[in-house]
Amino acid sequence: MTVSYMFAMDEARGLGYQNRMPWYLPADFAYFKQTTLEHTVLMGRKTFDSLGGKSLPRRRNVILTRDKSFEAPGCETVTSPEDAVKPYRPGGEQADEELFVIGGAEIFSLLMPYADRMYITEIHHTFEVDTYFPELDRTEWKEVSRTKGPKDERNPYDYEFVIYERAAN
């Protein structure tokens, strides 16, 4: 069982501006797609809205929302963090699967106690943002992988794909 976060952030932990990503980084989109295909992605309603109100293809889409009547084509809904991760905990029906939490900031904060791994695209630039990833206690996480992605004609910023795993206590 693994509850993983997958997101991109700038040097100031910025995630977005007006419910959109303030950068365009095709390599990050490709990494996200390659990593999450055929898995379950969990997101908040605002993140779902930022995707144009459409489910991500070839993934099981789950939306965490307080609105018990919320429905979206091609998606499942849950109304509590516990209900979102329960199938992925030991003994759950998806205990052998990896769940990808893809945002937004409020969902990241709510689910932090359950997170086992983080796939972060660290963008070496600072953008105008209004949404931030929560402050992270670095003593609780260990870096297990870092791959540099250079700026080029398609990707206008230097970036790195970094994987962290929760440190054993």
N, C-alpha and C positions, 0 to 999 in steps of 0.2 A: 504494500500500500504506500503510495506516495502522493502527497498533495504538493503540487509544484506551482510556483508563480512564474508567469512569463510576461515580460513587459520591457519597454524601452524607457530610459530616462536620461535627462541631460545632466550636466555637471552639478546642478543645484537640486537634484532629485525631482526636477520638473517632469510631469507626465503629460500635461495637456493644457490647452487654452480654448475656452468656450466649447468644451466637449469635442475637441478635435486635437489630433497630434499636430504640433507646430512644425514638424519636420517631414521631409520626404526622403526615405532611405530604403530603396528597393531591396538591398541586401537583407535588411531587417525583416521586411515583409516575407521574403523567401525563407529565411530562417524560421520565422514564426510558423509559416505554412508547413514546412518540412517537419518541424518538431511536433506540431499539434494534430496533424492529419491522423484520422482513425482513432482519436482519443476524445475524451469528454472535455469541453471547455465550459468553465463557470464564469459568469460575468454578472455585473449589476445591470439594472434596467437602463441607466444612463449610458453605459458602455454599449449595450444592445442598440439603443437609439443612435449612438454615434456610428454604428455600422450600417445605418440606413434602415434599421428595423428589420433586418434580414438575418436569418441564421447563417452560420459559416458552413459551407458545404463539406461533406465527408467527415463531419464531426458530430458528436452528440452535444447539443447546445442546451445548457441549463442556465436559467436566469434567476438570480436571487433578488427578490423584491418583497417589500412589506405589503403590497397590494395583492390580497388573496384572489381577486377576480382577474388579475392580469393574465392575458393569453397572447401568445405569439406563434404564428405558423412555424412548424418545424422545431419548436423549442419546448422544453419542459420548464416548469417553474417550481421554486422552493421558497419558503418564507422565513427560514432561519438558517444561520450558519451551520448549526448542528445537523439539520436535515440535508444540507448541501454536501457535507463531508462524510456523513454516516455510512453510505454504501462503500466508501473507500477505506474505512477503518478495519482493523482485524475483525473477522467474522462477517463483514458486510459482503453483499453480492458482487461488488466490484473490488474486493480487497487486493486483487493482484494487478489492478489497473493503475495508471497514472492519471490523476485529475489535474488539469491545467486551469488555474485561476488567472484570468486575463484582465481583471480590472472592474471597476475603477478604484480610486484611492480609498473610498469608504469601504469597499469590499476587501481590499488589501488589509486595512486596519482590523476589520472584523474577523478575518480568517487567519491573521498572523499566528495565533497560538497553535494552529493546525498545520502550518507550513513546514514541509520537510526539505524542500529544494527550491532554489530560485534560478531561473534562466533570465539574465538581465542583459539587455543591449545597453551598454554605457556609451552615450554619445558625448564626444569631447567638444562640447559647445554649450552655451547657455542661451536659452530662448525666453521670450516673453510667455509666461505660463500663469495659470491660476489654480492649478491642481498639482499636488506634490505627493510623491511616495512617502509613507510615514518614516520617521527617523528610525534607523536600524541599529540595534545593539550588536556591534561587530563581534563582540565576544561570544555571541550565540551562533555565529556562522563561520564556516571555513570555506575558503576558495578552493575549488577542485579543478577548475579549468578556465583558461583565458585564451581567446583567439582574437588576434588583432585583425580588424577590417579596415583597410586603408581608404582614404578619400580618393575618389576617381571621378570620371566624367558622369557617372550615373549616381554616385553616392557622395554628396557634397560635404560630408563631415567625416572626420576620423571617428572610429567607433571600435568597441570591443564586445565580443560575446563572452559573457562571464557566467559561470555556474557556481553557485554556492550551495552547500548542504549544511543543515543544522548540525552544530557541533554536539558531540555526545557529552552529557553532563557527568 
